[in-house]
Amino acid sequence: MSPNTADALGDKARYDRATAHLDAPLAVVDLASFDANAADLVRRAQGKPIRVASKSVRCRALLERVLARDGFAGVMSFTLDESLWLARSGLTDILLAYPSADRAGFAALTADPKLAAAVTVMADDLAQLDLIDAARPAGGGEEVRVCLELDTSYRLLGGQVRVGARRSPLRTPAQLAALARSVVRRPGFRLVGLMAYEGHVAGVGDEVDGKPMFSRAVRLMQTAARKELARRRWEAVRAVRAVAPRLEFVNGGGTGSVQHTAAEAAITEIAAGSGLYVPRLFDNFRSFHGRPAALFAQPVVRRPGPGVVTVLGGGYPASGAPGADRLPVPYLPAGLRYDPQEGAGEVQTPLLGPAADGLLIGDRVWFRHAKAGELCERFAALHLVEGDRVVATVPTYRGEGRTFL
């Protein structure tokens, strides 16, 4: 997403004024954009509650801000340690989205009724429940809430081609129902939910600049994948409900597929988080256009020659398959690009382009991260901006001494 000239000039000046009293590197969240993105997620969710993916936010103050809005309910966490920390902080509806092998965490979970009531763990294998049982205190401890995960990947050519993440081994309704029966029969566990995250739809842009044929292929794949998954997910939910009629929730979706997933009758809630910050990987969707809300600034420390400046640091690559799309993007001022021989550096980053000649030593270049919450692993605080003022400074997970992964 390249801002137009007027927006670029206005936003850069506004962010520079707001943070003039602060030294860079620093990170900000534009609250007007954050709130507008939250409202758009609610609109696309069509009345179904949104469970906030904490890995995409990684800041308790902003999690609390969005959870206070109508249309949001509950957190989707990424580690057991994080889940317990959030529960101890007062959150009461936390779905752990990934299986854990944290024995100390399971011991704490099963020993504390407050934690056990607040946290739901993920399972797709009985061996994961064995780990929990092995960590229980004498006497068995508290009942553990369990969610099962359905594999959502799209398979072609009899399964020889797979599109989507390698997550759960549970692909068919029969496989889910079999595990559900085992959970229901097992003392100390209660089956409460089902999750199916379609990352190949929710996290893959379908309108990439300069790649019309690729974008068309993605759209065709996603249309077919949505149809196949909607049918299979409905059958899976029906099979699991036959075993556990009081299933509390069926979770699906992600920022890029909110409106499509919400339209499925089997779904009771939507997961989303990246759409609050709108990092660069979410620029390439036809169905929605968010407002970049989370930015970081690096100071200009060198001017090696005409058309080039060097900023301090900035080499903050995102997780996933390595590639240029995993790098932060120079955003403000518009018109800067990486030196292809150096890219985004560990301690310095040269930037090329006509805009470099308008920057002086000490000026700031504003970047967008490729992904959402990973930015917070680099900064201890987020400065919350309204207009041209910083109205609050809040700690990230890192700023609270919490580095969960």
Salt bridges, closest charged atoms under 4 A:
ASP11 OD1 - ARG14 NH2 3.14
ASP16 OD2 - LYS12 NZ 2.57
ASP30 OD2 - ARG14 NH2 2.95
ASP35 OD2 - ARG65 NH2 2.76
ASP35 OD1 - ARG69 NH1 3.83
ASP40 OD1 - ARG43 NH2 2.64
ASP40 OD2 - ARG44 NE 3.43
ASP93 OD1 - ARG51 NH1 3.05
ASP130 OD1 - ARG186 NH2 2.59
ASP133 OD1 - ARG136 NE 2.65
ASP133 OD2 - ARG186 NH2 2.87
GLU143 OE1 - ARG190 NE 2.92
GLU149 OE2 - ARG167 NE 2.53
ASP151 OD2 - ARG155 NH2 3.21
ASP151 OD2 - ARG171 NH1 2.87
GLU198 OE1 - ARG233 NH1 3.09
GLU228 OE2 - ARG171 NH2 3.89
GLU228 OE2 - ARG231 NH2 3.84
GLU228 OE2 - ARG232 NE 2.65
GLU235 OE1 - ARG231 NH1 3.42
GLU248 OE1 - ARG145 NH2 2.79
GLU248 OE2 - ARG190 NH1 3.27
GLU264 OE2 - ARG233 NH2 2.68
GLU269 OE2 - ARG51 NE 2.61
ASP283 OD1 - ARG368 NH2 2.84
ASP325 OD1 - ARG326 NE 3.69
GLU374 OE2 - LYS371 NZ 3.75
GLU377 OE2 - ARG58 NH1 2.78
ASP388 OD2 - ARG17 NE 3.25
GLU400 OE1 - ARG60 NH2 2.60
